[in-house]
Amino acid sequence: MPSSCYTRPLKWTTIPALLLLWVSAGYSQTAMDEYRTGRAFAARYQIDTAYHHLQKAVKLSRKSSEGAKALIYLQYGKLLKLKEKTDSSFVYFNKALDTYSKQNNSDSILFVKASIAEVFRFRDNKHKALEYIKEAETLLTPETAPNIMAYYYNRRAGIENMFSNNVYAQKLSEKVIAMQDRVADKETVVYSYNELGAIYEYRVEPEKANAYYMAALRLADTYNLLIPKANVLVNLSRTPDIDGRIKLLEEAFDLSKRTDNLDMQFKIANLLFWPYKEKGDYKKAFEYCYLALYMEEKMYDSRALARTAEIERKYNLSKAQEDLRHKNSEVHSAEKTMILTVIIAALAVIVLFIMVYFYRKTKNNNNILEQLSKENEFLLSEANHRINNNLQLITIMISDEMRKTDVDKHDALNKIMSKVNSIALLHRHLYKADDKRIVNAGKYLREVLSNFSEVFAEQGIKTRFRKEDIYIPNEEAIYMGLLVTELCINSIKHAFTDQQDKLIDFELAIRKDKLIFSFRDNGKRSAGKEIIPKLAQRLCKQLKVNCSTGNDDGFLFYFEK
């Protein structure tokens, strides 16, 4: 169950008082100067600058006391989490945890373990997230500092809401709201209101959800919390009113631009593409699509950024030269006009001069536009090529990780790799297609299912796939590909006994102007059991369909659209 639109941003404005005892500990002044400077930049949401200073603080902390190192490691780990470098974040959180464990500092240990649990929640690792948050719970006492207690409740609520129990998540979030006057860290309070809004939105209680979202918005405004406010606005934008959705996302995008959090700017620009496209404003849709591609390249490929900057520089130089020529021409024309007012006979020369001048200007402008169009086509092609390469690299990395990890982790990695392959297949279909708006669902799903052919053969599973050539919008195709992948994985893992004849039957067809999606297995383990695949239900929600399941002779998943 989703808890909020984005992962929880870094809280810099308030750090637990127990962690700020560095004054009397004799730490390295240089390292702590960099630490304080990094915190100051982060409080103003200048994340990249803060990251630079905290990175220097880590390097300079080698000769510092253990307490100073733990404090720097903790803040650096939180910043790495915000930049989605979760592996590195986990390393530095553990370094801080080792020191606080030696000092037997229970409040600090609780805070760090809750932070590590949030890292695993972000990585969708239910087992580890619950393990660390429950370890943190054992350290909670009535004497725990209010900020740390509120932070624990908020992170526990996010984990419970995402993985298991939204009723318990609601109670935890309400605890934070009840104690908000004692909590100096107002970001925690904002995210608790936001969590409650998400819970009631999932329960389809829009009035309550909206009330909590608006409370979060007011509190974020009061304390000028830019990133939390942007997150709340994105949650509020999940409305069927296209104009309202655009207005909220535009405001969130403006807030993200006041920070240097490029990841948030990229995500919101990507979200803005769809309502503008749905509205038919293709100019704006293309603008935000281009912004998203540009920011993705800016984050991951400095060479592409340099090339874009060079194109912009050339364009500006060309425009300046054109403006200068235009001004010179205006002066020349003015002089001509003064002379020709006296000499009537020269009137024809002036008319001819003006015609030639505008003809050349139009021709030059057309040449510039043609050049820019070619450069934009090149950049778009490069972006598609980079996306394809990145998806292949992710698949290779997962395969390499499978070779290194224990066998009991292979199922989870296989599941991730199957979903990445489904997304990569869709991207290849779109990249090769003349019309980027639609996808041949039959052909695409045939390729998705072919990824499981070896597994089917190894486990003796017979298949019967009936698929017609049906063209659907590309945004629906990705959810349908992930849905088929999830259902196949569930059947392979949970449906069959070793002795039975195994069969998976899938049909995609058009009947009476309706798209029919039917997935069935004859698994004896599934027969007679009520099976509710949560991820499949979420994907159906994105497809805006109501699914039904059956369990008479195995497992049946069915919907019409």
C-alpha positions in Angstrom: 0.0 0.0 0.0 1.6 3.4 -0.9 2.2 5.8 1.9 3.2 9.0 0.1 4.4 10.0 -3.3 8.1 10.3 -2.6 10.5 8.9 0.0 10.9 11.0 3.1 13.3 13.9 2.5 16.3 14.6 4.8 15.5 16.6 7.9 18.2 19.1 8.6 16.5 21.8 10.5 16.3 19.8 13.7 18.7 17.2 15.0 18.1 15.4 18.3 19.7 17.3 21.1 21.5 14.3 22.3 23.4 14.1 19.0 24.8 17.7 19.3 27.1 17.1 22.2 30.2 17.8 20.0 30.9 21.1 21.7 32.5 19.6 24.8 34.1 16.6 23.0 37.2 18.1 21.5 36.4 17.3 17.9 38.5 18.3 14.9 37.6 21.9 14.2 38.1 21.6 10.4 35.9 18.6 10.1 33.1 20.2 12.2 33.4 23.4 10.3 32.6 21.5 7.1 29.8 19.6 8.9 28.2 22.8 10.1 28.5 24.4 6.7 26.9 21.4 5.0 24.0 21.5 7.5 23.5 25.2 6.8 23.3 24.6 3.0 21.0 21.6 3.5 18.6 23.7 5.6 18.2 25.9 2.5 17.7 22.8 0.4 21.0 23.3 -1.5 21.5 19.6 -1.5 24.5 19.2 -3.9 26.4 22.0 -2.1 25.7 20.4 1.3 26.8 17.0 -0.1 30.1 18.5 -1.2 30.8 19.9 2.3 29.8 16.8 4.2 31.9 14.7 1.9 34.9 16.8 2.9 33.9 16.5 6.6 34.0 12.7 6.3 37.5 12.9 4.7 38.7 15.3 7.4 37.2 13.3 10.3 39.9 10.6 10.4 41.6 12.3 13.4 38.4 13.3 15.1 36.9 11.6 18.2 34.5 8.7 17.8 31.6 10.9 18.8 32.4 13.4 16.1 32.8 10.7 13.4 29.4 9.2 14.4 27.6 12.6 14.1 29.2 13.3 10.7 28.5 9.7 9.4 24.9 10.0 10.5 24.3 13.3 8.6 26.2 12.1 5.6 24.2 8.8 5.5 20.9 10.9 5.6 22.1 13.0 2.7 23.1 9.9 0.7 19.6 8.5 1.3 18.1 11.7 0.0 20.3 11.4 -3.2 19.0 7.8 -3.5 22.5 6.3 -3.0 21.0 3.8 -0.6 24.0 1.3 -0.5 26.4 4.0 0.6 23.8 5.4 3.0 23.5 2.0 4.7 27.3 1.8 5.1 27.5 5.2 6.9 24.4 4.6 9.0 26.1 1.4 10.2 29.3 3.2 11.0 27.4 5.6 13.2 25.4 2.7 14.8 28.7 1.0 15.8 29.8 4.0 17.7 26.5 4.6 19.5 26.3 0.9 20.4 29.7 1.1 22.1 28.5 4.2 24.0 25.2 2.5 24.9 23.4 5.6 23.8 19.9 4.2 23.4 18.2 7.3 21.9 20.9 7.6 19.3 20.7 3.9 18.5 16.9 4.2 18.2 17.2 7.1 15.8 19.8 5.4 13.5 17.9 2.1 13.4 14.7 3.9 12.4 16.8 5.7 9.6 18.1 2.3 8.4 14.6 0.9 8.4 13.6 3.8 6.1 16.4 2.9 3.7 15.1 -0.6 3.4 11.5 0.7 3.0 12.7 2.8 0.1 14.3 -0.3 -1.4 11.0 -2.2 -1.0 12.7 -4.7 1.3 9.8 -5.6 3.7 11.7 -8.1 5.8 14.7 -5.8 6.6 12.6 -2.7 7.1 10.4 -4.4 9.7 13.4 -6.0 11.3 15.2 -2.7 12.0 12.1 -0.7 13.0 11.1 -3.4 15.5 14.6 -3.4 17.0 14.2 0.4 17.3 10.9 -0.1 19.1 12.6 -2.1 22.0 14.6 1.1 22.8 11.5 3.4 23.0 10.7 4.6 26.6 8.6 7.4 28.0 11.8 9.4 28.5 12.8 9.2 24.8 13.3 12.7 23.4 10.1 14.0 21.6 11.8 14.5 18.3 13.2 11.0 18.2 9.9 9.5 19.4 8.0 11.3 16.7 10.5 10.3 14.1 10.2 6.7 15.1 6.3 6.8 15.0 6.4 8.4 11.6 8.8 6.0 10.0 7.0 3.0 11.6 3.7 4.3 10.2 5.3 4.6 6.7 6.6 1.0 6.9 3.3 -0.4 8.3 1.2 1.4 5.7 3.4 0.2 2.8 3.8 -3.4 3.8 1.2 -4.6 6.3 -1.2 -2.7 8.5 -2.7 0.7 7.6 -4.9 0.7 10.8 -1.7 0.6 12.9 -0.1 3.1 10.6 -3.1 5.4 11.3 -2.7 5.1 15.0 1.0 5.9 14.9 0.5 9.0 12.7 -2.2 10.2 15.1 0.2 9.9 18.0 2.6 12.3 16.2 -0.2 14.8 15.6 -1.2 14.6 19.2 2.3 15.4 20.4 3.1 18.0 17.7 3.4 20.9 20.2 6.4 19.1 21.8 8.0 18.3 18.5 10.5 20.9 17.2 11.0 19.0 14.0 7.9 20.1 12.1 8.8 18.0 9.0 8.0 14.9 10.9 4.5 16.4 11.8 4.0 17.4 8.1 4.8 13.9 6.9 2.5 12.4 9.6 -0.4 14.5 8.3 0.6 13.4 4.8 0.7 9.8 5.8 -2.9 10.0 7.2 -4.0 11.6 3.9 -2.5 8.7 2.0 -4.2 6.2 4.2 -7.6 7.7 3.8 -7.0 8.2 0.1 -6.3 4.4 -0.2 -9.6 3.7 1.7 -11.4 5.9 -0.8 -12.4 8.5 1.8 -11.5 11.7 -0.2 -12.9 14.2 2.2 -10.8 13.0 5.1 -7.8 12.5 2.9 -8.1 16.0 1.6 -8.4 17.4 5.1 -5.2 15.8 6.2 -3.3 16.8 3.1 -4.5 20.5 3.6 -3.3 20.4 7.2 0.1 19.2 6.0 0.1 21.9 3.4 -0.6 24.7 6.0 2.1 23.5 8.4 4.6 23.3 5.6 3.7 26.8 4.5 4.1 28.1 8.1 7.6 26.7 8.5 8.7 27.2 4.8 9.3 23.5 4.3 9.8 23.4 0.5 10.3 19.7 -0.2 7.6 18.5 2.2 5.1 21.0 0.7 6.0 19.8 -2.8 5.4 16.1 -1.8 2.0 17.0 -0.4 1.1 18.9 -3.5 2.0 15.9 -5.6 -0.3 13.7 -3.5 -3.1 16.2 -3.8 -2.6 16.1 -7.6 -4.1 12.6 -7.8 -7.4 14.0 -8.9 -9.5 13.4 -12.0 -9.7 17.2 -12.6 -7.0 17.7 -15.2 -6.7 21.5 -14.7 -6.6 21.0 -11.0 -3.9 18.4 -11.3 -1.8 20.6 -13.6 -2.1 23.6 -11.2 -1.0 21.5 -8.2 1.9 19.9 -10.1 3.0 23.3 -11.5 3.2 24.7 -8.0 5.1 21.6 -6.8 7.5 22.0 -9.7 8.1 25.7 -8.9 8.9 24.7 -5.3 11.4 22.0 -6.5 13.1 24.6 -8.7 13.9 26.6 -5.5 16.0 23.7 -4.3 18.8 21.9 -6.2 17.1 18.5 -5.7 17.2 17.5 -9.4 15.7 14.1 -8.7 12.4 15.7 -7.4 12.4 18.2 -10.4 12.8 15.3 -12.8 9.9 13.3 -11.2 7.5 16.2 -11.1 8.4 17.2 -14.7 7.7 13.7 -15.7 4.3 13.7 -13.9 3.4 17.0 -15.6 3.8 15.5 -19.1 0.8 13.2 -18.7 -2.0 15.7 -17.8 -0.9 18.1 -20.5 -0.8 15.2 -23.0 -4.3 14.1 -21.9 -5.5 17.7 -22.2 -4.2 17.9 -25.8 -1.6 20.6 -25.0 1.2 18.9 -26.8 3.5 22.0 -26.7 3.5 21.9 -22.8 3.6 18.1 -22.7 6.7 18.2 -25.0 8.2 21.0 -22.9 8.0 19.0 -19.7 9.1 15.8 -21.4 12.1 17.6 -22.7 12.8 19.1 -19.2 12.6 15.6 -17.7 15.0 14.2 -20.3 17.3 17.2 -19.8 17.4 16.8 -16.0 18.0 13.0 -16.3 20.9 13.6 -18.5 22.1 16.4 -16.2 22.0 14.0 -13.3 23.7 11.0 -15.0 25.8 12.2 -17.9 27.9 15.4 -17.7 28.9 15.0 -21.3 25.4 15.3 -22.5 25.0 18.3 -20.2 28.1 19.9 -21.7 26.8 19.3 -25.2 23.4 20.9 -24.3 25.2 23.9 -22.8 27.3 24.3 -25.9 24.2 24.2 -28.1 22.6 26.8 -25.9 25.7 29.0 -26.0 25.9 28.8 -29.8 22.2 29.7 -30.1 22.6 32.7 -27.8 25.7 33.8 -29.7 23.9 33.5 -33.0 20.9 35.4 -31.5 23.2 38.2 -30.2 24.9 38.5 -33.6 21.5 38.6 -35.3 20.3 41.3 -32.8 23.4 43.3 -33.5 22.9 43.0 -37.3 19.3 44.0 -36.8 20.2 47.1 -34.8 22.8 48.1 -37.4 20.3 47.6 -40.1 17.7 49.7 -38.2 20.3 52.6 -38.0 21.1 52.2 -41.6 17.4 52.2 -42.6 16.8 55.3 -40.5 19.5 57.2 -42.3 18.1 56.0 -45.6 14.7 57.1 -44.6 15.8 60.7 -43.8 17.5 61.0 -47.2 14.6 59.4 -49.1 12.0 61.8 -47.5 13.8 64.5 -49.4 14.4 62.6 -52.6 11.1 61.1 -53.7 12.8 59.3 -56.5 14.6 56.9 -54.1 11.4 55.5 -52.7 11.5 52.5 -54.9 15.0 51.7 -53.7 13.9 51.8 -50.1 11.0 49.4 -50.8 13.4 47.0 -52.6 15.9 47.2 -49.8 13.3 46.4 -47.1 12.0 43.4 -49.1 15.5 42.0 -49.5 16.4 42.6 -45.9 13.3 40.7 -44.5 13.8 37.9 -47.0 17.3 37.4 -45.8 16.3 37.6 -42.2 13.5 35.1 -42.6 15.9 32.8 -44.5 18.5 33.0 -41.7 15.9 32.4 -39.0 14.7 29.3 -40.9 18.2 28.0 -41.1 18.7 28.5 -37.4 15.4 26.7 -36.6 16.3 23.8 -38.9 19.7 23.4 -37.2 18.1 23.5 -33.7 15.5 20.9 -34.8 18.2 18.5 -36.0 20.1 19.0 -32.7 17.0 18.3 -30.7 16.3 15.2 -32.7 19.9 14.1 -31.9 19.5 14.7 -28.2 16.2 12.8 -28.1 17.9 9.9 -29.9 20.8 10.0 -27.5 18.4 10.0 -24.5 16.5 6.9 -25.8 19.9 5.2 -26.4 21.0 6.0 -22.9 17.8 4.7 -21.4 18.1 1.4 -23.3 21.7 1.1 -22.1 20.8 1.9 -18.5 18.1 -0.8 -18.5 20.5 -3.3 -19.9 23.1 -2.3 -17.3 20.6 -2.8 -14.5 19.8 -6.3 -15.8 23.5 -7.1 -15.9 24.0 -5.8 -12.4 21.1 -7.9 -11.0 22.5 -11.0 -12.8 25.9 -10.3 -11.3 24.4 -9.8 -7.9 22.6 -13.1 -8.2 25.9 -14.9 -8.7 27.3 -13.3 -5.6 24.3 -13.7 -3.2 22.8 -16.7 -1.4 20.4 -18.9 -3.3 17.5 -17.9 -1.0 17.8 -14.3 -2.3 17.5 -15.4 -6.0 13.7 -15.3 -6.1 13.6 -11.7 -5.1 16.3 -10.7 -7.6 14.6 -12.8 -10.3 11.4 -11.0 -9.6 13.1 -7.6 -9.9 14.9 -8.6 -13.1 11.6 -9.8 -14.7 10.0 -6.5 -14.1 13.0 -4.6 -15.4 12.9 -6.7 -18.6 9.2 -5.9 -19.0 10.0 -2.2 -18.9 12.9 -2.6 -21.3 10.8 -4.5 -23.8 8.2 -1.7 -23.8 10.9 0.9 -24.3 12.3 -1.0 -27.3 8.8 -1.2 -28.8 8.3 2.5 -28.4 11.8 3.4 -29.7 11.3 1.3 -32.9 7.6 2.3 -33.5 6.6 5.1 -35.9 3.8 6.1 -33.6 5.1 6.5 -30.0 1.7 6.9 -28.5 0.4 3.3 -28.9 1.8 -0.2 -28.5 0.8 -3.6 -30.0 -0.2 -5.2 -26.7 -0.4 -8.7 -28.2 3.1 -8.5 -29.6 4.5 -6.8 -26.5 3.0 -9.3 -24.1 4.1 -12.2 -26.3 7.7 -11.1 -25.8 7.1 -10.5 -22.0 5.9 -14.1 -21.7 8.8 -15.5 -23.7 11.1 -14.3 -20.9 9.7 -17.2 -18.8 10.0 -19.9 -21.5 13.1 -21.5 -19.9 11.5 -21.4 -16.4 8.3 -23.0 -17.8 10.3 -25.7 -19.5 12.5 -26.4 -16.4 9.4 -26.8 -14.1 7.3 -28.8 -16.6 4.7 -26.1 -17.0 2.5 -26.2 -20.1 1.3 -22.9 -21.5 -1.6 -21.8 -23.7 -1.3 -18.2 -24.8 -3.9 -16.6 -27.0 -3.2 -13.0 -27.9 -4.6 -10.8 -30.6 -3.0 -7.8 -32.1 -4.5 -5.1 -30.0 -3.2 -1.5 -29.9 -3.3 0.3 -26.6 -1.8 3.6 -25.2 1.8 3.2 -24.1 1.1 4.3 -20.5 -1.3 1.4 -20.2 1.1 -1.1 -21.8 3.7 -0.8 -19.1 1.2 -1.6 -16.4 -0.1 -4.6 -18.4 3.4 -5.9 -18.9 4.2 -5.7 -15.2 0.8 -7.3 -14.4 1.5 -10.3 -16.6 5.1 -10.6 -15.1 3.7 -10.5 -11.6 1.0 -13.1 -12.3 3.5 -15.5 -13.9 5.9 -15.2 -11.0 3.2 -15.9 -8.5 2.0 -19.0 -10.4 5.5 -20.3 -10.8 6.3 -19.9 -7.1 3.1 -20.6 -5.3 0.5 -22.5 -7.5 1.7 -26.0 -8.3 2.6 -29.2 -6.6 5.4 -31.3 -7.9 3.1 -34.2 -9.0 0.4 -32.4 -10.9 0.1 -31.6 -14.6 0.8 -27.9 -14.7 -0.9 -25.4 -17.0 -0.9 -21.6 -17.4 -3.6 -20.3 -19.7 -3.5 -16.6 -20.8 -5.9 -14.8 -23.2 -5.9 -11.2 -24.5 -8.8 -10.5 -26.9 -11.5 -8.1 -28.0 -15.1 -9.1 -27.5 -18.0 -6.8 -28.1 -15.8 -3.7 -28.1 -14.2 -4.7 -24.8 -10.6 -5.8 -24.1 -10.6 -9.1 -22.2 -7.7 -10.0 -20.0 -7.8 -13.5 -18.5 -4.9 -15.3 -16.7 -5.6 -18.8 -15.3 -3.5 -21.6 -13.7 -4.6 -25.0 -12.6 -2.4 -25.0 -9.5 -3.7 -27.3 -6.8 -2.2 -25.2 -4.1 -4.4 -22.3 -5.3 -7.7 -24.3 -5.5 -10.2 -23.2 -2.8 -8.0 -20.5 -1.4 -8.8 -16.8 -1.5 -5.9 -15.2 -3.2 -5.6 -11.4 -3.4 -2.4 -10.3 -5.2 -1.8 -6.8 -3.8 0.6 -5.6 -6.5 -1.7 -6.9 -9.2 -4.5 -4.9 -7.6 -2.4 -1.8 -7.6 -1.5 -2.2 -11.2 -5.3 -2.6 -12.0 -5.9 0.6 -10.2 -3.4 2.3 -12.5 -5.2 0.7 -15.5 -8.5 2.0 -14.1 -10.1 -1.4 -14.2 -11.9 -3.6 -11.6 -10.3 -7.1 -11.5 -11.9 -10.3 -10.3 -10.3 -13.5 -9.0 -11.5 -17.1 -8.7 -10.2 -20.3 -7.1 -12.4 -23.2 -8.1 -9.9 -25.2 -10.2 -6.8 -23.2 -9.4 -6.3 -19.4 -9.7 -8.2 -17.0 -12.1 -7.4 -13.3 -12.6 -9.8 -11.5 -15.0 -10.8 -8.0 -16.0 -12.6 -6.2 -18.9 -11.8 -2.7 -20.2 
